[in-house]
Amino acid sequence: MTGFGIATWVTRTPAIRDELGASIEAMGLVLLGLSIGSMIGILGAGALVRRLGTRPLILLGGALPVVGMVLVALLAPAQVPAGVWAGLFLIGFGSGVAEIGLNVEAAAVERHIGRPVVPVLHACFSLGTVVGGLVGIAMTAAGTPVVVHLLVGATVMAGLAIFAALNLRPLPREATPADADASTSADASTRADASTSADARVTAATRRSVITVQLVLIAVITLAMAFAEGAASDWLPLLMTTDHDAPEAVGSLVFTGFALAMLIGRSAGTPLVTRFGRAPVVRVCAAVGAVGVLLVVVSPSPAVTAVAAAVWGLGIALGFPLAISAAGDHPTDGDRRVSVVATAGYIAFLVGPPLLGFVGEHLGLQTAMLVPLALLVVAFVVAPATRGDEQPTDASPAAPARRPADR
């Protein structure tokens, strides 16, 4: 659902920009609504997951983007940039809380069954973007008004959200050792103030223990991959229409090719990780993605850019989901680690649109793509951080069997 919604919006970005009469830089500020909404949702989602579980967040993520899409559909033709900003804010906020809930839940499933499954979840997102992109190409080629296209998209999103709400069955969470210690301490104490103090000390110690050098490096990889993916989603169609003077339908087609390449890459994720290990796959992903972005930067024609965009998408396809898997690969703190890493990754969606819009306004969007290129080079260097621990901290003999295959 989220992939379909993003593609529905992205494929009509040039048309919405024209209806608003916005410059590239002004469009970057409009896109900031999506970014700010995402970040507020993501920053608050970690605490909500611990208190409420994943289901309420995922349900909220199904409802708000539908409302936001309707606002964009109605207010873009009316030339109300603030209204489009608000609609994108709702799309971003709903998607943000859902992304944390979905990734935490997927990492828990992965630990439970002992196989890499997070890439499959992200492949479903890419499948949604491909379908949404194809619909967007057809709507654009047929000259369908933006309001009609986005309202149809909102209807499809609502149907998918309702289906998910009726069928979602999250895994029950097991208490961590720290939670058990806190519970024992509270039960043994007869004074409420002593219990509260003990719980606070345990919580603070647990939170401090989550942040490690390895987790920070994994967060850097997530940020780089998310920035590169967001740069393509936000700007590829506009890059084609502004820097290459291509028709709007061609911009939609290039984005859809990018999404299709990501779908192919993510669908191959489980066998690749099982065969070669997580860290080598992440390193190759960063390298291939960097090559694709570089080709976009130096491309002299729309045809070369289209091929380069596919290489870009194929390269970065597995970066984000494998970083999430690496963060969740922990016997006790998987949920917290996934929240931290996913939050760091979605910072890219806050920084990316205005930064690339500013650079693109003055130097061209092709030159602006040097920013995600540099981040992918950093991800290539620190890719070994996603390697699994050789000696797990869980002393249980069954622990290695429950961990995703890695080398």
C-alpha positions as CSV (number, residue, x, y, z in Angstrom):
1,M,0.0,0.0,0.0
2,T,2.7,2.5,0.9
3,G,4.7,1.7,-2.2
4,F,1.6,2.2,-4.4
5,G,0.9,5.5,-2.7
6,I,4.4,6.9,-3.1
7,A,4.5,5.9,-6.8
8,T,1.1,7.5,-7.4
9,W,2.4,10.8,-6.0
10,V,5.8,10.6,-7.6
11,T,4.6,9.9,-11.1
12,R,2.5,13.1,-11.0
13,T,5.1,15.3,-9.4
14,P,5.9,17.3,-12.6
15,A,2.2,17.9,-13.2
16,I,1.6,19.0,-9.6
17,R,4.6,21.3,-9.8
18,D,3.1,22.9,-13.0
19,E,-0.3,23.2,-11.4
20,L,1.3,25.0,-8.4
21,G,3.5,27.1,-10.6
22,A,6.5,26.2,-8.3
23,S,10.2,26.4,-9.1
24,I,12.5,23.5,-8.3
25,E,13.6,25.1,-5.0
26,A,9.9,25.9,-4.1
27,M,9.0,22.3,-4.9
28,G,11.7,21.2,-2.5
29,L,9.9,23.1,0.2
30,V,6.6,21.5,-0.7
31,L,8.3,18.1,-0.5
32,L,9.5,19.1,3.0
33,G,6.0,18.4,4.2
34,L,6.4,14.8,3.4
35,S,9.8,14.7,5.1
36,I,8.8,16.5,8.3
37,G,5.7,14.3,8.6
38,S,7.9,11.2,8.2
39,M,10.4,12.3,10.8
40,I,7.8,13.2,13.4
41,G,6.1,9.9,12.9
42,I,9.4,8.0,13.0
43,L,10.8,9.8,16.0
44,G,7.7,9.1,18.0
45,A,7.2,5.5,16.7
46,G,9.9,3.9,18.8
47,A,8.3,4.7,22.1
48,L,4.9,3.9,20.7
49,V,6.0,0.4,19.6
50,R,7.3,-0.3,23.2
51,R,4.0,0.8,24.7
52,L,1.4,-0.3,22.2
53,G,3.0,-2.9,20.0
54,T,3.2,-2.7,16.2
55,R,-0.4,-3.2,15.2
56,P,-1.7,0.3,16.1
57,L,1.1,2.0,14.3
58,I,0.5,-0.1,11.1
59,L,-3.2,0.7,11.2
60,L,-2.5,4.4,11.6
61,G,-0.1,4.2,8.7
62,G,-2.9,2.8,6.6
63,A,-5.4,5.5,7.4
64,L,-3.5,8.8,7.3
65,P,-1.8,8.5,3.9
66,V,-5.3,8.0,2.3
67,V,-6.5,11.2,3.9
68,G,-3.3,13.0,2.8
69,M,-3.6,11.8,-0.8
70,V,-7.2,13.1,-1.0
71,L,-6.0,16.5,0.2
72,V,-3.2,16.6,-2.4
73,A,-5.7,15.6,-5.1
74,L,-8.1,18.3,-4.3
75,L,-5.7,21.2,-3.4
76,A,-3.0,20.9,-6.1
77,P,-5.4,21.9,-8.9
78,A,-6.7,24.7,-6.6
79,Q,-3.1,26.0,-6.4
80,V,-2.9,25.8,-2.6
81,P,0.7,24.9,-1.9
82,A,0.1,24.9,1.9
83,G,-2.7,22.4,1.4
84,V,-0.5,20.1,-0.7
85,W,2.2,20.5,2.0
86,A,-0.4,19.4,4.7
87,G,-1.5,16.5,2.6
88,L,2.1,15.3,2.1
89,F,2.6,15.8,5.9
90,L,-0.2,13.3,6.6
91,I,1.2,10.9,4.0
92,G,4.7,11.2,5.6
93,F,3.5,10.9,9.2
94,G,1.3,7.9,8.5
95,S,4.0,6.2,6.5
96,G,6.6,7.0,9.1
97,V,4.9,5.3,12.0
98,A,3.9,2.4,9.8
99,E,7.5,2.0,8.5
100,I,8.8,1.6,12.1
101,G,6.0,-0.8,13.0
102,L,6.5,-2.9,9.8
103,N,10.2,-3.1,10.1
104,V,10.2,-4.0,13.8
105,E,7.6,-6.7,13.1
106,A,9.5,-8.0,10.1
107,A,12.7,-8.2,12.1
108,A,10.8,-10.1,14.8
109,V,9.5,-12.6,12.2
110,E,13.0,-13.0,10.8
111,R,14.4,-13.9,14.3
112,H,11.4,-16.2,14.9
113,I,11.8,-18.3,11.7
114,G,15.6,-18.0,11.3
115,R,15.6,-16.9,7.7
116,P,16.1,-13.5,6.0
117,V,12.6,-12.1,5.3
118,V,13.0,-8.3,5.6
119,P,14.1,-8.1,1.9
120,V,10.8,-9.8,1.0
121,L,8.9,-7.1,2.9
122,H,10.7,-4.4,1.1
123,A,10.2,-6.2,-2.2
124,C,6.5,-5.9,-1.6
125,F,7.0,-2.2,-1.2
126,S,8.8,-2.1,-4.5
127,L,6.0,-4.2,-6.1
128,G,3.6,-1.5,-5.0
129,T,5.8,1.2,-6.6
130,V,6.0,-0.7,-9.8
131,V,2.2,-1.2,-10.0
132,G,1.6,2.5,-9.0
133,G,4.2,3.6,-11.5
134,L,2.6,1.7,-14.4
135,V,-0.8,3.1,-13.5
136,G,0.8,6.6,-13.3
137,I,2.4,6.2,-16.8
138,A,-1.0,5.2,-18.2
139,M,-2.8,8.0,-16.5
140,T,-0.1,10.5,-17.6
141,A,-0.1,9.3,-21.2
142,A,-3.9,9.5,-21.3
143,G,-3.9,13.0,-20.0
144,T,-5.9,12.1,-16.9
145,P,-6.3,15.1,-14.6
146,V,-4.2,14.9,-11.4
147,V,-7.3,15.1,-9.2
148,V,-8.8,12.0,-10.9
149,H,-5.6,10.0,-10.7
150,L,-4.9,10.7,-7.1
151,L,-8.4,10.0,-6.0
152,V,-8.3,6.7,-7.7
153,G,-5.0,6.0,-6.0
154,A,-6.5,6.9,-2.6
155,T,-9.3,4.5,-3.2
156,V,-6.9,1.6,-4.0
157,M,-4.8,2.5,-0.9
158,A,-7.9,2.5,1.3
159,G,-8.9,-1.0,0.0
160,L,-5.4,-2.4,0.7
161,A,-5.3,-0.8,4.1
162,I,-8.6,-2.3,5.1
163,F,-7.4,-5.8,3.9
164,A,-4.3,-5.5,5.9
165,A,-6.2,-4.3,9.0
166,L,-8.4,-7.3,8.9
167,N,-5.6,-9.9,8.5
168,L,-2.6,-8.5,10.5
169,R,-1.6,-10.8,13.4
170,P,1.6,-9.5,15.0
171,L,3.9,-11.9,16.9
172,P,3.7,-11.7,20.7
173,R,6.8,-10.0,22.2
174,E,9.0,-11.8,24.7
175,A,10.2,-9.9,27.7
176,T,14.0,-9.1,27.6
177,P,16.3,-9.9,30.6
178,A,16.3,-6.2,31.5
179,D,12.5,-6.2,31.6
180,A,12.5,-9.3,33.8
181,D,15.0,-7.8,36.2
182,A,12.9,-4.6,36.4
183,S,9.7,-6.7,37.1
184,T,11.5,-8.7,39.8
185,S,12.8,-5.6,41.5
186,A,9.3,-4.0,41.4
187,D,7.7,-7.1,42.9
188,A,10.2,-7.3,45.7
189,S,9.9,-3.7,46.7
190,T,7.1,-2.5,48.9
191,R,7.7,1.2,48.3
192,A,6.4,2.8,45.1
193,D,9.2,5.4,44.9
194,A,11.9,2.8,45.2
195,S,10.3,0.7,42.4
196,T,10.0,3.7,40.1
197,S,13.7,4.6,40.7
198,A,14.8,1.0,40.0
199,D,12.8,0.9,36.8
200,A,14.2,4.2,35.6
201,R,17.8,3.0,36.2
202,V,17.1,-0.2,34.4
203,T,15.5,1.6,31.4
204,A,18.4,4.1,31.2
205,A,21.0,1.4,31.3
206,T,19.2,-0.6,28.6
207,R,18.9,2.4,26.3
208,R,22.6,3.2,26.8
209,S,23.6,-0.4,26.0
210,V,21.7,-0.3,22.6
211,I,24.0,2.3,21.1
212,T,27.2,0.7,20.0
213,V,29.8,1.6,17.3
214,Q,28.5,-1.2,15.1
215,L,24.9,0.1,15.4
216,V,26.1,3.6,14.5
217,L,27.8,2.3,11.4
218,I,24.7,0.3,10.4
219,A,22.7,3.5,10.9
220,V,25.1,5.3,8.5
221,I,24.5,2.6,5.9
222,T,20.7,2.9,6.4
223,L,20.9,6.7,6.0
224,A,23.0,6.5,2.8
225,M,20.7,3.9,1.2
226,A,17.5,5.7,2.3
227,F,18.9,9.0,1.0
228,A,19.7,7.5,-2.4
229,E,16.3,5.9,-2.6
230,G,14.5,9.1,-1.6
231,A,16.6,11.1,-4.1
232,A,15.4,8.9,-6.9
233,S,11.8,8.9,-5.7
234,D,11.6,12.6,-5.3
235,W,13.6,13.9,-8.2
236,L,14.0,11.4,-11.1
237,P,10.8,12.4,-12.9
238,L,11.7,16.1,-12.5
239,L,15.3,15.5,-13.5
240,M,14.1,14.0,-16.8
241,T,11.7,16.8,-17.6
242,T,14.0,19.7,-16.5
243,D,17.6,18.6,-17.3
244,H,16.7,16.5,-20.4
245,D,13.6,18.2,-21.6
246,A,11.8,14.8,-21.7
247,P,8.0,14.5,-21.7
248,E,6.3,13.9,-18.4
249,A,5.4,10.4,-19.4
250,V,9.1,9.6,-19.9
251,G,9.9,10.8,-16.4
252,S,7.2,8.5,-15.0
253,L,8.6,5.6,-17.1
254,V,12.1,6.2,-15.8
255,F,10.9,6.2,-12.2
256,T,9.0,3.0,-12.8
257,G,12.1,1.4,-14.3
258,F,14.0,2.4,-11.2
259,A,11.2,0.8,-9.0
260,L,11.2,-2.4,-11.1
261,A,15.0,-2.7,-10.7
262,M,14.5,-2.4,-6.9
263,L,11.8,-5.1,-7.0
264,I,14.1,-7.5,-8.8
265,G,17.0,-6.8,-6.5
266,R,14.9,-7.2,-3.3
267,S,13.3,-10.4,-4.6
268,A,16.7,-11.9,-5.0
269,G,17.7,-10.8,-1.5
270,T,17.1,-14.0,0.5
271,P,19.1,-16.4,-1.8
272,L,21.9,-13.9,-2.2
273,V,22.3,-13.3,1.6
274,T,22.1,-17.1,2.3
275,R,24.8,-17.7,-0.3
276,F,27.2,-14.9,0.2
277,G,26.4,-13.3,3.6
278,R,25.0,-10.0,4.5
279,A,28.1,-7.7,4.5
280,P,29.4,-8.7,1.1
281,V,26.0,-8.2,-0.4
282,V,25.7,-4.7,1.2
283,R,29.1,-3.7,-0.2
284,V,28.3,-4.8,-3.7
285,C,24.9,-3.0,-3.4
286,A,26.7,0.2,-2.5
287,A,29.2,-0.1,-5.3
288,V,26.6,-0.8,-8.0
289,G,24.3,1.9,-6.7
290,A,27.2,4.4,-6.8
291,V,27.9,3.5,-10.4
292,G,24.3,4.0,-11.3
293,V,24.2,7.5,-9.7
294,L,27.4,8.5,-11.3
295,L,26.0,7.5,-14.7
296,V,23.0,9.7,-14.0
297,V,25.3,12.6,-13.1
298,V,27.3,12.4,-16.4
299,S,24.5,11.2,-18.6
300,P,24.2,13.1,-21.9
301,S,20.8,11.8,-22.9
302,P,17.4,10.6,-21.5
303,A,18.1,7.0,-22.8
304,V,21.4,6.8,-20.8
305,T,19.7,8.3,-17.7
306,A,17.0,5.6,-17.9
307,V,19.5,2.8,-18.0
308,A,21.5,4.5,-15.2
309,A,18.4,4.8,-13.1
310,A,17.8,1.1,-13.4
311,V,21.4,0.4,-12.3
312,W,20.9,2.8,-9.4
313,G,17.7,1.0,-8.3
314,L,19.2,-2.5,-8.6
315,G,22.3,-1.4,-6.6
316,I,20.6,0.1,-3.6
317,A,17.7,-2.4,-3.5
318,L,18.9,-4.5,-0.6
319,G,20.8,-1.8,1.3
320,F,18.0,-0.6,3.6
321,P,16.4,-4.0,4.3
322,L,19.7,-5.7,5.1
323,A,20.7,-2.9,7.4
324,I,17.4,-3.4,9.2
325,S,18.2,-7.1,9.4
326,A,21.6,-6.4,10.8
327,A,20.1,-4.1,13.5
328,G,17.5,-6.7,14.4
329,D,20.0,-9.5,14.6
330,H,20.2,-9.4,18.4
331,P,18.9,-11.8,21.0
332,T,17.4,-9.2,23.4
333,D,17.4,-5.7,22.0
334,G,16.3,-6.3,18.3
335,D,13.2,-4.1,18.5
336,R,15.1,-1.1,20.0
337,R,18.0,-1.5,17.6
338,V,15.6,-1.6,14.6
339,S,13.9,1.6,15.8
340,V,17.2,3.4,16.1
341,V,18.5,2.4,12.7
342,A,15.2,3.0,10.9
343,T,15.0,6.5,12.5
344,A,18.5,7.3,11.4
345,G,17.6,6.2,7.9
346,Y,14.5,8.3,7.6
347,I,16.5,11.4,8.6
348,A,17.5,11.2,4.9
349,F,13.9,12.0,3.9
350,L,14.0,15.1,6.0
351,V,17.3,16.4,4.7
352,G,17.1,15.1,1.2
353,P,14.3,17.0,-0.6
354,P,15.3,20.6,0.4
355,L,19.0,19.9,0.1
356,L,18.8,18.4,-3.4
357,G,16.2,21.0,-4.4
358,F,18.6,23.8,-3.4
359,V,21.6,22.3,-5.2
360,G,19.4,21.5,-8.2
361,E,18.1,25.0,-8.4
362,H,21.6,26.4,-8.7
363,L,23.7,23.7,-10.3
364,G,21.1,21.4,-12.0
365,L,19.6,18.2,-10.7
366,Q,22.2,16.0,-12.3
367,T,24.9,17.7,-10.3
368,A,22.8,17.5,-7.1
369,M,23.0,13.7,-7.4
370,L,26.6,13.9,-6.3
371,V,25.3,14.0,-2.8
372,P,23.7,10.5,-2.7
373,L,26.8,9.3,-4.7
374,A,29.1,10.4,-1.9
375,L,26.9,8.8,0.8
376,L,27.0,5.5,-1.1
377,V,30.8,5.6,-1.2
378,V,30.7,5.9,2.6
379,A,28.2,3.0,2.8
380,F,30.7,0.9,0.7
381,V,33.5,1.6,3.2
382,V,31.5,0.7,6.4
383,A,29.6,-2.2,4.9
384,P,31.4,-4.8,7.1
385,A,29.4,-3.4,10.1
386,T,26.4,-5.4,8.9
387,R,28.2,-8.7,9.4
388,G,26.6,-10.9,12.1
389,D,28.3,-11.5,15.4
390,E,30.4,-14.6,15.4
391,Q,29.8,-15.2,19.1
392,P,26.2,-14.3,20.0
393,T,25.6,-12.9,23.5
394,D,22.7,-15.4,23.9
395,A,24.0,-18.4,25.7
396,S,21.1,-20.6,24.6
397,P,22.3,-23.5,22.3
398,A,19.3,-22.8,20.0
399,A,20.3,-19.1,19.5
400,P,22.5,-19.6,16.4
401,A,19.7,-21.6,14.6
402,R,17.3,-18.7,15.1
403,R,19.6,-16.1,13.5
404,P,19.5,-15.3,9.8
405,A,22.3,-16.9,7.8
406,D,25.3,-14.7,7.6
407,R,29.1,-14.6,7.0
